[in-house]
Amino acid sequence: MLIPGSGIENTHNCVFVRTLYDEKTYLCENFFKTSIFMKRLGKILAVAALAMVSYSANAELAPQWSKGTVLLNFEAGIQPVGGGISLDYVLFDDWWKGHFTVGGEFDFSKVARHTRATGGTPRATYGLNISPEFEVHATVGVGFGVEKYSYDNVTDKNSFVYHSEFLGCRYFFADGVSVIFEAGYCYKFPEVRGGLSLKF
């Protein structure tokens, strides 16, 4: 289906852009090229997380973060290139042996050469402190985004609803400062990402 006046064609959840020379630029190559990689990586992370949870069930866990703890996260990623800023608030500090947080996330990405996307989601996270330095977590979110295409005086905007699911971990190398790594699924935003996380 060709979006009137935009030169943008939607086909099976993919976007094609017709240039002045009637060429098609493939904008959703990540959907196909990285799907196998992401599935394999997701399975590896899931198995690792289950192994850690299984271990923690029979071992003494590190103290969980207390209610009211705040985490501020800065991440950059690929597939597609982009990043995000998120904030998590510990709502329960002794929930199913771990901690449960609620918060929000702002995402941005370069979907293709002439296409950018921004979005925001409320999110919820369950995590376990395996040791004082190492934490594992799973995060889910549902939000709203806007995609903007701009090329040769042609501009088009498209809004969309998206969801995200990530498995990740943090390693604290200093008091209240950690590196964070996450991988999973997020429509039009990085699916493999990492950065810094600050705990207050």
Secondary structure as GFF3:
##gff-version 3
##sequence-region A 1 200
A	DSSP	beta_strand	2	3	.	.	.	ID=ss1
A	DSSP	beta_strand	8	11	.	.	.	ID=ss2
A	DSSP	beta_strand	14	18	.	.	.	ID=ss3
A	DSSP	beta_strand	24	26	.	.	.	ID=ss4
A	DSSP	alpha_helix	29	33	.	.	.	ID=ss5
A	DSSP	alpha_helix	35	57	.	.	.	ID=ss6
A	DSSP	beta_strand	70	78	.	.	.	ID=ss7
A	DSSP	beta_strand	81	95	.	.	.	ID=ss8
A	DSSP	beta_strand	98	112	.	.	.	ID=ss9
A	DSSP	beta_strand	115	129	.	.	.	ID=ss10
A	DSSP	beta_strand	134	151	.	.	.	ID=ss11
A	DSSP	beta_strand	154	174	.	.	.	ID=ss12
A	DSSP	beta_strand	177	186	.	.	.	ID=ss13
A	DSSP	beta_strand	192	199	.	.	.	ID=ss14
###
